[in-house]
C-alpha cells in the first residue's frame, strides 16, 4: 500500500498508490481489478475518503483508468531529474 496522509487542502485522509504490478501472463484475468478492490477496501477501512493512483503517462494503466467510469483524472505529476 502507498501512503495515507491527511491532505491539508481537504483535511481528509487520502490514500496514494504509486504503482501496481500484474505480470504479463496474468493480465486480462481480472486480477488487476481484484487487487485494486482490495487496496480500496483497505484504504476505506483505514479512514480514507479517496484514493489517488499514479500511472505512467501514456501507459496501459493510465488507459485502463481513463476508460473506467469509476475513476477521473485529477492531477498531473511532473518529474525533473536532479542527477
PDB file of N, CA, C and O in Angstrom:
ATOM      1  N   UNK A   1       0.860  -1.179   0.000  1.00  0.00           N
ATOM      2  CA  UNK A   1       0.000   0.000   0.000  1.00  0.00           C
ATOM      3  C   UNK A   1       0.893   1.225   0.000  1.00  0.00           C
ATOM      4  O   UNK A   1       2.004   1.205   0.531  1.00  0.00           O
ATOM      5  N   UNK A   2       0.404   2.265  -0.588  1.00  0.00           N
ATOM      6  CA  UNK A   2       1.127   3.530  -0.608  1.00  0.00           C
ATOM      7  C   UNK A   2       1.048   4.205   0.752  1.00  0.00           C
ATOM      8  O   UNK A   2       1.168   3.550   1.787  1.00  0.00           O
ATOM      9  N   UNK A   3       0.850   5.489   0.745  1.00  0.00           N
ATOM     10  CA  UNK A   3       0.735   6.244   1.991  1.00  0.00           C
ATOM     11  C   UNK A   3      -0.695   6.754   2.130  1.00  0.00           C
ATOM     12  O   UNK A   3      -1.439   6.820   1.152  1.00  0.00           O
ATOM     13  N   UNK A   4      -1.072   7.115   3.370  1.00  0.00           N
ATOM     14  CA  UNK A   4      -2.430   7.575   3.635  1.00  0.00           C
ATOM     15  C   UNK A   4      -2.411   8.827   4.507  1.00  0.00           C
ATOM     16  O   UNK A   4      -2.886   8.794   5.643  1.00  0.00           O
ATOM     17  N   UNK A   5      -1.866   9.936   3.989  1.00  0.00           N
ATOM     18  CA  UNK A   5      -1.796  11.145   4.810  1.00  0.00           C
ATOM     19  C   UNK A   5      -3.125  11.894   4.847  1.00  0.00           C
ATOM     20  O   UNK A   5      -3.994  11.689   4.001  1.00  0.00           O
ATOM     21  N   UNK A   6      -3.264  12.759   5.837  1.00  0.00           N
ATOM     22  CA  UNK A   6      -4.363  13.712   5.829  1.00  0.00           C
ATOM     23  C   UNK A   6      -3.916  14.836   4.898  1.00  0.00           C
ATOM     24  O   UNK A   6      -2.894  15.481   5.136  1.00  0.00           O
ATOM     25  N   UNK A   7      -4.683  15.064   3.841  1.00  0.00           N
ATOM     26  CA  UNK A   7      -4.330  16.082   2.851  1.00  0.00           C
ATOM     27  C   UNK A   7      -4.710  17.456   3.402  1.00  0.00           C
ATOM     28  O   UNK A   7      -5.882  17.687   3.700  1.00  0.00           O
ATOM     29  N   UNK A   8      -3.754  18.370   3.546  1.00  0.00           N
ATOM     30  CA  UNK A   8      -4.036  19.680   4.123  1.00  0.00           C
ATOM     31  C   UNK A   8      -5.143  20.445   3.397  1.00  0.00           C
ATOM     32  O   UNK A   8      -5.934  21.145   4.029  1.00  0.00           O
ATOM     33  N   UNK A   9      -5.198  20.313   2.085  1.00  0.00           N
ATOM     34  CA  UNK A   9      -6.191  21.054   1.304  1.00  0.00           C
ATOM     35  C   UNK A   9      -7.617  20.625   1.642  1.00  0.00           C
ATOM     36  O   UNK A   9      -8.532  21.448   1.628  1.00  0.00           O
ATOM     37  N   UNK A  10      -7.809  19.340   1.947  1.00  0.00           N
ATOM     38  CA  UNK A  10      -9.145  18.807   2.203  1.00  0.00           C
ATOM     39  C   UNK A  10      -9.389  18.453   3.665  1.00  0.00           C
ATOM     40  O   UNK A  10     -10.536  18.250   4.064  1.00  0.00           O
ATOM     41  N   UNK A  11      -8.343  18.377   4.463  1.00  0.00           N
ATOM     42  CA  UNK A  11      -8.426  17.937   5.860  1.00  0.00           C
ATOM     43  C   UNK A  11      -9.040  16.544   5.981  1.00  0.00           C
ATOM     44  O   UNK A  11      -9.734  16.238   6.951  1.00  0.00           O
ATOM     45  N   UNK A  12      -8.776  15.721   4.996  1.00  0.00           N
ATOM     46  CA  UNK A  12      -9.276  14.340   4.968  1.00  0.00           C
ATOM     47  C   UNK A  12      -8.119  13.399   4.623  1.00  0.00           C
ATOM     48  O   UNK A  12      -7.163  13.796   3.958  1.00  0.00           O
ATOM     49  N   UNK A  13      -8.218  12.151   5.084  1.00  0.00           N
ATOM     50  CA  UNK A  13      -7.205  11.142   4.774  1.00  0.00           C
ATOM     51  C   UNK A  13      -7.453  10.616   3.357  1.00  0.00           C
ATOM     52  O   UNK A  13      -8.562  10.209   3.011  1.00  0.00           O
ATOM     53  N   UNK A  14      -6.395  10.636   2.553  1.00  0.00           N
ATOM     54  CA  UNK A  14      -6.457  10.170   1.164  1.00  0.00           C
ATOM     55  C   UNK A  14      -5.310   9.187   0.927  1.00  0.00           C
ATOM     56  O   UNK A  14      -4.157   9.489   1.237  1.00  0.00           O
ATOM     57  N   UNK A  15      -5.624   8.020   0.382  1.00  0.00           N
ATOM     58  CA  UNK A  15      -4.597   7.022   0.074  1.00  0.00           C
ATOM     59  C   UNK A  15      -3.944   7.348  -1.264  1.00  0.00           C
ATOM     60  O   UNK A  15      -4.600   7.846  -2.179  1.00  0.00           O
ATOM     61  N   UNK A  16      -2.666   7.067  -1.369  1.00  0.00           N
ATOM     62  CA  UNK A  16      -1.957   7.207  -2.640  1.00  0.00           C
ATOM     63  C   UNK A  16      -1.260   5.901  -2.966  1.00  0.00           C
ATOM     64  O   UNK A  16      -0.657   5.271  -2.097  1.00  0.00           O
ATOM     65  N   UNK A  17      -1.345   5.503  -4.216  1.00  0.00           N
ATOM     66  CA  UNK A  17      -0.711   4.280  -4.692  1.00  0.00           C
ATOM     67  C   UNK A  17       0.202   4.660  -5.843  1.00  0.00           C
ATOM     68  O   UNK A  17      -0.254   5.155  -6.874  1.00  0.00           O
ATOM     69  N   UNK A  18       1.483   4.427  -5.661  1.00  0.00           N
ATOM     70  CA  UNK A  18       2.477   4.807  -6.672  1.00  0.00           C
ATOM     71  C   UNK A  18       2.571   3.811  -7.813  1.00  0.00           C
ATOM     72  O   UNK A  18       2.861   4.203  -8.943  1.00  0.00           O
ATOM     73  N   UNK A  19       2.335   2.538  -7.548  1.00  0.00           N
ATOM     74  CA  UNK A  19       2.427   1.565  -8.626  1.00  0.00           C
ATOM     75  C   UNK A  19       1.710   0.279  -8.266  1.00  0.00           C
ATOM     76  O   UNK A  19       1.616  -0.104  -7.100  1.00  0.00           O
ATOM     77  N   UNK A  20       1.209  -0.372  -9.294  1.00  0.00           N
ATOM     78  CA  UNK A  20       0.600  -1.691  -9.187  1.00  0.00           C
ATOM     79  C   UNK A  20       1.231  -2.529 -10.286  1.00  0.00           C
ATOM     80  O   UNK A  20       1.354  -2.082 -11.426  1.00  0.00           O
ATOM     81  N   UNK A  21       1.626  -3.736  -9.942  1.00  0.00           N
ATOM     82  CA  UNK A  21       2.247  -4.613 -10.929  1.00  0.00           C
ATOM     83  C   UNK A  21       1.438  -5.891 -11.081  1.00  0.00           C
ATOM     84  O   UNK A  21       1.102  -6.546 -10.094  1.00  0.00           O
ATOM     85  N   UNK A  22       1.132  -6.236 -12.314  1.00  0.00           N
ATOM     86  CA  UNK A  22       0.494  -7.501 -12.659  1.00  0.00           C
ATOM     87  C   UNK A  22       1.336  -8.100 -13.771  1.00  0.00           C
ATOM     88  O   UNK A  22       1.598  -7.443 -14.779  1.00  0.00           O
ATOM     89  N   UNK A  23       1.760  -9.337 -13.594  1.00  0.00           N
ATOM     90  CA  UNK A  23       2.600  -9.966 -14.612  1.00  0.00           C
ATOM     91  C   UNK A  23       1.849 -10.047 -15.939  1.00  0.00           C
ATOM     92  O   UNK A  23       0.621 -10.115 -15.976  1.00  0.00           O
ATOM     93  N   UNK A  24       2.606 -10.038 -17.006  1.00  0.00           N
ATOM     94  CA  UNK A  24       2.021 -10.079 -18.356  1.00  0.00           C
ATOM     95  C   UNK A  24       1.066 -11.270 -18.510  1.00  0.00           C
ATOM     96  O   UNK A  24      -0.011 -11.138 -19.091  1.00  0.00           O
ATOM     97  N   UNK A  25       1.465 -12.419 -17.990  1.00  0.00           N
ATOM     98  CA  UNK A  25       0.646 -13.621 -18.144  1.00  0.00           C
ATOM     99  C   UNK A  25      -0.668 -13.543 -17.362  1.00  0.00           C
ATOM    100  O   UNK A  25      -1.617 -14.254 -17.692  1.00  0.00           O
ATOM    101  N   UNK A  26      -0.740 -12.698 -16.339  1.00  0.00           N
ATOM    102  CA  UNK A  26      -1.947 -12.582 -15.516  1.00  0.00           C
ATOM    103  C   UNK A  26      -2.870 -11.448 -15.968  1.00  0.00           C
ATOM    104  O   UNK A  26      -3.994 -11.328 -15.480  1.00  0.00           O
ATOM    105  N   UNK A  27      -2.399 -10.629 -16.889  1.00  0.00           N
ATOM    106  CA  UNK A  27      -3.233  -9.520 -17.363  1.00  0.00           C
ATOM    107  C   UNK A  27      -4.448 -10.060 -18.100  1.00  0.00           C
ATOM    108  O   UNK A  27      -4.402 -11.142 -18.686  1.00  0.00           O
ATOM    109  N   UNK A  28      -5.508  -9.315 -18.066  1.00  0.00           N
ATOM    110  CA  UNK A  28      -6.800  -9.677 -18.674  1.00  0.00           C
ATOM    111  C   UNK A  28      -7.469 -10.839 -17.951  1.00  0.00           C
ATOM    112  O   UNK A  28      -8.417 -11.427 -18.471  1.00  0.00           O
ATOM    113  N   UNK A  29      -6.985 -11.177 -16.754  1.00  0.00           N
ATOM    114  CA  UNK A  29      -7.612 -12.241 -15.963  1.00  0.00           C
ATOM    115  C   UNK A  29      -8.544 -11.664 -14.902  1.00  0.00           C
ATOM    116  O   UNK A  29      -9.282 -12.399 -14.247  1.00  0.00           O
ATOM    117  N   UNK A  30      -8.506 -10.333 -14.738  1.00  0.00           N
ATOM    118  CA  UNK A  30      -9.311  -9.694 -13.702  1.00  0.00           C
ATOM    119  C   UNK A  30      -8.553  -9.501 -12.399  1.00  0.00           C
ATOM    120  O   UNK A  30      -9.074  -8.888 -11.466  1.00  0.00           O
ATOM    121  N   UNK A  31      -7.330 -10.015 -12.321  1.00  0.00           N
ATOM    122  CA  UNK A  31      -6.562  -9.920 -11.072  1.00  0.00           C
ATOM    123  C   UNK A  31      -6.212  -8.469 -10.738  1.00  0.00           C
ATOM    124  O   UNK A  31      -6.160  -8.104  -9.563  1.00  0.00           O
ATOM    125  N   UNK A  32      -5.973  -7.638 -11.754  1.00  0.00           N
ATOM    126  CA  UNK A  32      -5.676  -6.229 -11.503  1.00  0.00           C
ATOM    127  C   UNK A  32      -6.846  -5.515 -10.852  1.00  0.00           C
ATOM    128  O   UNK A  32      -6.667  -4.763  -9.895  1.00  0.00           O
ATOM    129  N   UNK A  33      -8.055  -5.753 -11.375  1.00  0.00           N
ATOM    130  CA  UNK A  33      -9.268  -5.163 -10.780  1.00  0.00           C
ATOM    131  C   UNK A  33      -9.458  -5.667  -9.356  1.00  0.00           C
ATOM    132  O   UNK A  33      -9.822  -4.904  -8.461  1.00  0.00           O
ATOM    133  N   UNK A  34      -9.209  -6.954  -9.155  1.00  0.00           N
ATOM    134  CA  UNK A  34      -9.350  -7.535  -7.820  1.00  0.00           C
ATOM    135  C   UNK A  34      -8.345  -6.906  -6.853  1.00  0.00           C
ATOM    136  O   UNK A  34      -8.690  -6.589  -5.714  1.00  0.00           O
ATOM    137  N   UNK A  35      -7.116  -6.730  -7.305  1.00  0.00           N
ATOM    138  CA  UNK A  35      -6.089  -6.097  -6.485  1.00  0.00           C
ATOM    139  C   UNK A  35      -6.493  -4.674  -6.108  1.00  0.00           C
ATOM    140  O   UNK A  35      -6.346  -4.264  -4.957  1.00  0.00           O
ATOM    141  N   UNK A  36      -6.998  -3.930  -7.078  1.00  0.00           N
ATOM    142  CA  UNK A  36      -7.439  -2.560  -6.801  1.00  0.00           C
ATOM    143  C   UNK A  36      -8.600  -2.546  -5.814  1.00  0.00           C
ATOM    144  O   UNK A  36      -8.660  -1.675  -4.946  1.00  0.00           O
ATOM    145  N   UNK A  37      -9.516  -3.491  -5.933  1.00  0.00           N
ATOM    146  CA  UNK A  37     -10.644  -3.574  -4.989  1.00  0.00           C
ATOM    147  C   UNK A  37     -10.170  -3.829  -3.571  1.00  0.00           C
ATOM    148  O   UNK A  37     -10.693  -3.242  -2.624  1.00  0.00           O
ATOM    149  N   UNK A  38      -9.175  -4.708  -3.417  1.00  0.00           N
ATOM    150  CA  UNK A  38      -8.621  -4.997  -2.086  1.00  0.00           C
ATOM    151  C   UNK A  38      -7.928  -3.758  -1.529  1.00  0.00           C
ATOM    152  O   UNK A  38      -8.109  -3.419  -0.359  1.00  0.00           O
ATOM    153  N   UNK A  39      -7.141  -3.083  -2.356  1.00  0.00           N
ATOM    154  CA  UNK A  39      -6.451  -1.856  -1.936  1.00  0.00           C
ATOM    155  C   UNK A  39      -7.462  -0.812  -1.498  1.00  0.00           C
ATOM    156  O   UNK A  39      -7.295  -0.182  -0.454  1.00  0.00           O
ATOM    157  N   UNK A  40      -8.507  -0.626  -2.286  1.00  0.00           N
ATOM    158  CA  UNK A  40      -9.518   0.389  -1.976  1.00  0.00           C
ATOM    159  C   UNK A  40     -10.296   0.050  -0.707  1.00  0.00           C
ATOM    160  O   UNK A  40     -10.609   0.941   0.083  1.00  0.00           O
ATOM    161  N   UNK A  41     -10.606  -1.218  -0.507  1.00  0.00           N
ATOM    162  CA  UNK A  41     -11.296  -1.629   0.722  1.00  0.00           C
ATOM    163  C   UNK A  41     -10.416  -1.372   1.941  1.00  0.00           C
ATOM    164  O   UNK A  41     -10.895  -0.904   2.974  1.00  0.00           O
ATOM    165  N   UNK A  42      -9.135  -1.679   1.815  1.00  0.00           N
ATOM    166  CA  UNK A  42      -8.195  -1.435   2.909  1.00  0.00           C
ATOM    167  C   UNK A  42      -8.102   0.058   3.222  1.00  0.00           C
ATOM    168  O   UNK A  42      -8.128   0.452   4.388  1.00  0.00           O
ATOM    169  N   UNK A  43      -7.995   0.886   2.183  1.00  0.00           N
ATOM    170  CA  UNK A  43      -7.910   2.338   2.382  1.00  0.00           C
ATOM    171  C   UNK A  43      -9.176   2.861   3.064  1.00  0.00           C
ATOM    172  O   UNK A  43      -9.100   3.688   3.972  1.00  0.00           O
ATOM    173  N   UNK A  44     -10.325   2.380   2.628  1.00  0.00           N
ATOM    174  CA  UNK A  44     -11.590   2.806   3.242  1.00  0.00           C
ATOM    175  C   UNK A  44     -11.643   2.389   4.707  1.00  0.00           C
ATOM    176  O   UNK A  44     -12.070   3.163   5.563  1.00  0.00           O
ATOM    177  N   UNK A  45     -11.205   1.158   4.992  1.00  0.00           N
ATOM    178  CA  UNK A  45     -11.164   0.652   6.368  1.00  0.00           C
ATOM    179  C   UNK A  45     -10.286   1.529   7.256  1.00  0.00           C
ATOM    180  O   UNK A  45     -10.564   1.689   8.444  1.00  0.00           O
ATOM    181  N   UNK A  46      -9.228   2.095   6.680  1.00  0.00           N
ATOM    182  CA  UNK A  46      -8.297   2.949   7.429  1.00  0.00           C
ATOM    183  C   UNK A  46      -8.756   4.410   7.488  1.00  0.00           C
ATOM    184  O   UNK A  46      -8.031   5.263   8.000  1.00  0.00           O
ATOM    185  N   UNK A  47      -9.941   4.702   6.976  1.00  0.00           N
ATOM    186  CA  UNK A  47     -10.496   6.043   7.101  1.00  0.00           C
ATOM    187  C   UNK A  47     -10.247   6.969   5.922  1.00  0.00           C
ATOM    188  O   UNK A  47     -10.495   8.171   6.020  1.00  0.00           O
ATOM    189  N   UNK A  48      -9.767   6.439   4.827  1.00  0.00           N
ATOM    190  CA  UNK A  48      -9.524   7.273   3.644  1.00  0.00           C
ATOM    191  C   UNK A  48     -10.841   7.567   2.928  1.00  0.00           C
ATOM    192  O   UNK A  48     -11.707   6.700   2.822  1.00  0.00           O
ATOM    193  N   UNK A  49     -10.979   8.789   2.442  1.00  0.00           N
ATOM    194  CA  UNK A  49     -12.186   9.185   1.712  1.00  0.00           C
ATOM    195  C   UNK A  49     -11.979   9.108   0.200  1.00  0.00           C
ATOM    196  O   UNK A  49     -12.938   9.216  -0.564  1.00  0.00           O
ATOM    197  N   UNK A  50     -10.744   8.922  -0.230  1.00  0.00           N
ATOM    198  CA  UNK A  50     -10.433   8.822  -1.659  1.00  0.00           C
ATOM    199  C   UNK A  50      -9.095   8.105  -1.818  1.00  0.00           C
ATOM    200  O   UNK A  50      -8.365   7.888  -0.851  1.00  0.00           O
ATOM    201  N   UNK A  51      -8.796   7.745  -3.063  1.00  0.00           N
ATOM    202  CA  UNK A  51      -7.523   7.111  -3.365  1.00  0.00           C
ATOM    203  C   UNK A  51      -6.979   7.728  -4.648  1.00  0.00           C
ATOM    204  O   UNK A  51      -7.712   7.917  -5.618  1.00  0.00           O
ATOM    205  N   UNK A  52      -5.698   8.036  -4.642  1.00  0.00           N
ATOM    206  CA  UNK A  52      -5.012   8.584  -5.813  1.00  0.00           C
ATOM    207  C   UNK A  52      -4.083   7.505  -6.366  1.00  0.00           C
ATOM    208  O   UNK A  52      -3.212   7.006  -5.655  1.00  0.00           O
ATOM    209  N   UNK A  53      -4.270   7.150  -7.626  1.00  0.00           N
ATOM    210  CA  UNK A  53      -3.377   6.199  -8.288  1.00  0.00           C
ATOM    211  C   UNK A  53      -2.426   6.971  -9.184  1.00  0.00           C
ATOM    212  O   UNK A  53      -2.844   7.890  -9.888  1.00  0.00           O
ATOM    213  N   UNK A  54      -1.171   6.614  -9.165  1.00  0.00           N
ATOM    214  CA  UNK A  54      -0.180   7.167 -10.075  1.00  0.00           C
ATOM    215  C   UNK A  54      -0.021   6.187 -11.233  1.00  0.00           C
ATOM    216  O   UNK A  54       0.178   4.990 -11.021  1.00  0.00           O
ATOM    217  N   UNK A  55      -0.111   6.704 -12.459  1.00  0.00           N
ATOM    218  CA  UNK A  55       0.030   5.848 -13.643  1.00  0.00           C
ATOM    219  C   UNK A  55       0.990   6.527 -14.611  1.00  0.00           C
ATOM    220  O   UNK A  55       0.877   7.730 -14.846  1.00  0.00           O
ATOM    221  N   UNK A  56       1.931   5.775 -15.174  1.00  0.00           N
ATOM    222  CA  UNK A  56       2.858   6.363 -16.139  1.00  0.00           C
ATOM    223  C   UNK A  56       2.107   6.977 -17.327  1.00  0.00           C
ATOM    224  O   UNK A  56       1.213   6.350 -17.895  1.00  0.00           O
ATOM    225  N   UNK A  57       2.475   8.197 -17.690  1.00  0.00           N
ATOM    226  CA  UNK A  57       1.840   8.879 -18.816  1.00  0.00           C
ATOM    227  C   UNK A  57       1.968   8.037 -20.075  1.00  0.00           C
ATOM    228  O   UNK A  57       3.064   7.609 -20.434  1.00  0.00           O
ATOM    229  N   UNK A  58       0.850   7.803 -20.740  1.00  0.00           N
ATOM    230  CA  UNK A  58       0.846   7.029 -21.968  1.00  0.00           C
ATOM    231  C   UNK A  58       0.879   5.523 -21.778  1.00  0.00           C
ATOM    232  O   UNK A  58       0.896   4.775 -22.756  1.00  0.00           O
ATOM    233  N   UNK A  59       0.887   5.067 -20.523  1.00  0.00           N
ATOM    234  CA  UNK A  59       0.988   3.639 -20.241  1.00  0.00           C
ATOM    235  C   UNK A  59      -0.353   2.930 -20.218  1.00  0.00           C
ATOM    236  O   UNK A  59      -1.408   3.560 -20.300  1.00  0.00           O
ATOM    237  N   UNK A  60      -0.299   1.616 -20.106  1.00  0.00           N
ATOM    238  CA  UNK A  60      -1.508   0.786 -20.087  1.00  0.00           C
ATOM    239  C   UNK A  60      -2.396   1.104 -18.892  1.00  0.00           C
ATOM    240  O   UNK A  60      -3.618   1.179 -19.019  1.00  0.00           O
ATOM    241  N   UNK A  61      -1.772   1.290 -17.724  1.00  0.00           N
ATOM    242  CA  UNK A  61      -2.566   1.563 -16.530  1.00  0.00           C
ATOM    243  C   UNK A  61      -3.309   2.886 -16.666  1.00  0.00           C
ATOM    244  O   UNK A  61      -4.460   2.989 -16.242  1.00  0.00           O
ATOM    245  N   UNK A  62      -2.681   3.889 -17.243  1.00  0.00           N
ATOM    246  CA  UNK A  62      -3.355   5.168 -17.487  1.00  0.00           C
ATOM    247  C   UNK A  62      -4.568   4.952 -18.396  1.00  0.00           C
ATOM    248  O   UNK A  62      -5.638   5.505 -18.140  1.00  0.00           O
ATOM    249  N   UNK A  63      -4.412   4.162 -19.441  1.00  0.00           N
ATOM    250  CA  UNK A  63      -5.524   3.902 -20.365  1.00  0.00           C
ATOM    251  C   UNK A  63      -6.667   3.152 -19.664  1.00  0.00           C
ATOM    252  O   UNK A  63      -7.841   3.430 -19.908  1.00  0.00           O
ATOM    253  N   UNK A  64      -6.312   2.206 -18.797  1.00  0.00           N
ATOM    254  CA  UNK A  64      -7.341   1.471 -18.042  1.00  0.00           C
ATOM    255  C   UNK A  64      -8.127   2.430 -17.153  1.00  0.00           C
ATOM    256  O   UNK A  64      -9.357   2.390 -17.128  1.00  0.00           O
ATOM    257  N   UNK A  65      -7.419   3.290 -16.425  1.00  0.00           N
ATOM    258  CA  UNK A  65      -8.096   4.239 -15.533  1.00  0.00           C
ATOM    259  C   UNK A  65      -8.929   5.242 -16.323  1.00  0.00           C
ATOM    260  O   UNK A  65     -10.047   5.565 -15.923  1.00  0.00           O
ATOM    261  N   UNK A  66      -8.395   5.740 -17.447  1.00  0.00           N
ATOM    262  CA  UNK A  66      -9.136   6.691 -18.287  1.00  0.00           C
ATOM    263  C   UNK A  66     -10.428   6.079 -18.828  1.00  0.00           C
ATOM    264  O   UNK A  66     -11.446   6.764 -18.927  1.00  0.00           O
ATOM    265  N   UNK A  67     -10.388   4.802 -19.174  1.00  0.00           N
ATOM    266  CA  UNK A  67     -11.546   4.135 -19.773  1.00  0.00           C
ATOM    267  C   UNK A  67     -12.624   3.794 -18.743  1.00  0.00           C
ATOM    268  O   UNK A  67     -13.777   3.563 -19.106  1.00  0.00           O
ATOM    269  N   UNK A  68     -12.261   3.762 -17.487  1.00  0.00           N
ATOM    270  CA  UNK A  68     -13.194   3.379 -16.432  1.00  0.00           C
ATOM    271  C   UNK A  68     -14.110   4.537 -16.053  1.00  0.00           C
ATOM    272  O   UNK A  68     -13.702   5.698 -16.057  1.00  0.00           O
ATOM    273  N   UNK A  69     -15.334   4.206 -15.731  1.00  0.00           N
ATOM    274  CA  UNK A  69     -16.291   5.215 -15.243  1.00  0.00           C
ATOM    275  C   UNK A  69     -16.105   5.486 -13.751  1.00  0.00           C
ATOM    276  O   UNK A  69     -16.666   6.443 -13.218  1.00  0.00           O
ATOM    277  N   UNK A  70     -15.315   4.642 -13.074  1.00  0.00           N
ATOM    278  CA  UNK A  70     -15.134   4.765 -11.627  1.00  0.00           C
ATOM    279  C   UNK A  70     -14.048   5.758 -11.230  1.00  0.00           C
ATOM    280  O   UNK A  70     -14.006   6.201 -10.082  1.00  0.00           O
ATOM    281  N   UNK A  71     -13.171   6.112 -12.166  1.00  0.00           N
ATOM    282  CA  UNK A  71     -12.028   6.964 -11.852  1.00  0.00           C
ATOM    283  C   UNK A  71     -12.059   8.200 -12.732  1.00  0.00           C
ATOM    284  O   UNK A  71     -12.521   8.151 -13.872  1.00  0.00           O
ATOM    285  N   UNK A  72     -11.566   9.309 -12.195  1.00  0.00           N
ATOM    286  CA  UNK A  72     -11.462  10.525 -13.005  1.00  0.00           C
ATOM    287  C   UNK A  72     -10.067  11.089 -12.859  1.00  0.00           C
ATOM    288  O   UNK A  72      -9.433  10.958 -11.813  1.00  0.00           O
ATOM    289  N   UNK A  73      -9.606  11.706 -13.904  1.00  0.00           N
ATOM    290  CA  UNK A  73      -8.290  12.345 -13.897  1.00  0.00           C
ATOM    291  C   UNK A  73      -8.378  13.571 -12.991  1.00  0.00           C
ATOM    292  O   UNK A  73      -9.294  14.383 -13.125  1.00  0.00           O
ATOM    293  N   UNK A  74      -7.419  13.702 -12.064  1.00  0.00           N
ATOM    294  CA  UNK A  74      -7.481  14.827 -11.133  1.00  0.00           C
ATOM    295  C   UNK A  74      -6.229  15.695 -11.146  1.00  0.00           C
ATOM    296  O   UNK A  74      -6.335  16.909 -10.973  1.00  0.00           O
ATOM    297  N   UNK A  75      -5.063  15.124 -11.343  1.00  0.00           N
ATOM    298  CA  UNK A  75      -3.811  15.873 -11.253  1.00  0.00           C
ATOM    299  C   UNK A  75      -2.856  15.423 -12.347  1.00  0.00           C
ATOM    300  O   UNK A  75      -3.012  14.349 -12.928  1.00  0.00           O
ATOM    301  N   UNK A  76      -1.891  16.243 -12.609  1.00  0.00           N
ATOM    302  CA  UNK A  76      -0.758  15.850 -13.445  1.00  0.00           C
ATOM    303  C   UNK A  76       0.487  15.933 -12.574  1.00  0.00           C
ATOM    304  O   UNK A  76       0.622  16.839 -11.751  1.00  0.00           O
ATOM    305  N   UNK A  77       1.381  14.996 -12.758  1.00  0.00           N
ATOM    306  CA  UNK A  77       2.619  14.972 -11.992  1.00  0.00           C
ATOM    307  C   UNK A  77       3.766  15.178 -12.963  1.00  0.00           C
ATOM    308  O   UNK A  77       3.818  14.546 -14.018  1.00  0.00           O
ATOM    309  N   UNK A  78       4.676  16.054 -12.608  1.00  0.00           N
ATOM    310  CA  UNK A  78       5.837  16.339 -13.451  1.00  0.00           C
ATOM    311  C   UNK A  78       7.093  15.958 -12.709  1.00  0.00           C
ATOM    312  O   UNK A  78       7.181  16.115 -11.491  1.00  0.00           O
ATOM    313  N   UNK A  79       8.054  15.463 -13.438  1.00  0.00           N
ATOM    314  CA  UNK A  79       9.302  14.991 -12.836  1.00  0.00           C
ATOM    315  C   UNK A  79      10.474  15.739 -13.449  1.00  0.00           C
ATOM    316  O   UNK A  79      10.488  16.011 -14.650  1.00  0.00           O
ATOM    317  N   UNK A  80      11.436  16.063 -12.635  1.00  0.00           N
ATOM    318  CA  UNK A  80      12.691  16.660 -13.094  1.00  0.00           C
ATOM    319  C   UNK A  80      13.825  15.843 -12.517  1.00  0.00           C
ATOM    320  O   UNK A  80      13.942  15.701 -11.300  1.00  0.00           O
ATOM    321  N   UNK A  81      14.650  15.315 -13.377  1.00  0.00           N
ATOM    322  CA  UNK A  81      15.791  14.537 -12.954  1.00  0.00           C
ATOM    323  C   UNK A  81      16.847  15.486 -12.366  1.00  0.00           C
ATOM    324  O   UNK A  81      17.252  16.452 -13.012  1.00  0.00           O
ATOM    325  N   UNK A  82      17.277  15.203 -11.157  1.00  0.00           N
ATOM    326  CA  UNK A  82      18.271  16.057 -10.487  1.00  0.00           C
ATOM    327  C   UNK A  82      19.648  15.408 -10.456  1.00  0.00           C
ATOM    328  O   UNK A  82      20.586  15.951  -9.872  1.00  0.00           O
ATOM    329  N   UNK A  83      19.764  14.247 -11.086  1.00  0.00           N
ATOM    330  CA  UNK A  83      21.025  13.506 -11.027  1.00  0.00           C
ATOM    331  C   UNK A  83      22.025  13.860 -12.082  1.00  0.00           C
ATOM    332  O   UNK A  83      23.116  13.290 -12.114  1.00  0.00           O
TER     333      UNK A  83
END
